[in-house]
Amino acid sequence: MNIIDSILQTDLYKLTMQQCVYHQYPSAEATYSFKCRNENIYLGVLASRIQEQIERMKYLSLTNEEKKYLQGINFLKKDYLDYLAGYRFNPQQVKVRDHHGVLEIDIAGSWLETILWEVPLLAIVNQLYFEDNSNFDNSNFKDLKEEGERRLAEKISVIQGYPRFQFVDFGTRRRYSRNWQEKVIRDFRSHCPQLIGTSNIKFAMDMGIKAIGTQAHEYISAHIAFVDNIREAQKRALYVWLQEYGTNLGIALTDTFTTEAFFQDFDYTLAHSFSGVRQDSGDPFIFGKKMIEYYKNLGIDPRTKTIVFSDGLDIPKAIKLWKEFTGQVGLSFGIGTNLTNDMGLEPLNIVIKLVSCNGKPVVKLSDNPTKAIGDKKVIEDIKKAYYLIF
């Protein structure tokens, strides 16, 4: 079975970033690396089957129906969609190894091409792992399916009690399986109008709901390679984004070099031009208060802006945040693993991160020091440039 059955089995922010790269940095080169953050889980045994799935992906291409759907998204441009129609995954860009039980995946090549590997590869690793360890299509795990359905029904019941609460599915990368994510979205779609969209483009197209996504950390991290002064990387990334999209896609990611660094770069012009921000690490309650106050200090009414909370949310935490900030600022909630991989098992905490661009090491710090990824010297350079202490 092909786990990835469409080029659109990915998150929208991969296409929005790819379009920006297509127009702004078409000759850039990139390398990515895989990491599993779970302790005592060894995924190396999956290497050969992952490679098999990768080889199958070279046959994927954008269908006429899919291109027509994308043409209806106003910020995706004709020249880029023509490029995407000719795009093919190149398996030679991906190296998969079993290193004494540890799964190693490295990706290298044109940033324009390699940018689309991350999300489907993570979905492949997840599905193969859970097929081996808990596949509820096997009679030995029927109780697992029942538990997953019970938890899903409980979430639906809770959300039905909050008709003004709205959220988005962000669960493609760490889903239990493709079929399970589809079921989760369909069930919410049937019972909860509070689900206003999904990051998964294929499911959005198939179910007639909104595809949602803007940018990821790699976009801002990559700009380290495009500036002489590291202190200019984040600001340049945000201004280039405005150049590409104007105010059509105006949610800025806040924690690539820490939120403290973001506030130093997010000047009045950026704060006015971007429609809001996305919080993805640290304490969301503290962040929300700081962001609201920051807008007020700039003379901007925070109620005209949106905060998207997306850091490891579950339904109760999202509702608590909604109660805390409703009426003070626009709100949205991107919920991932807890929607699409809540079966009573420990989910995988796996990532594929950009590690270099144009031969220069790039980094992501975030507001959680344990999540810092990349060259230690560059991390220290970022900390010094922004006077960060942690």
Order of alpha helices (4+ residues) and beta strands (2+ residues): alpha-beta-alpha-alpha-alpha-beta-beta-alpha-alpha-alpha-beta-alpha-beta-alpha-beta-alpha-alpha-beta-alpha-alpha-beta-alpha-beta-alpha-beta-alpha-beta-beta-alpha
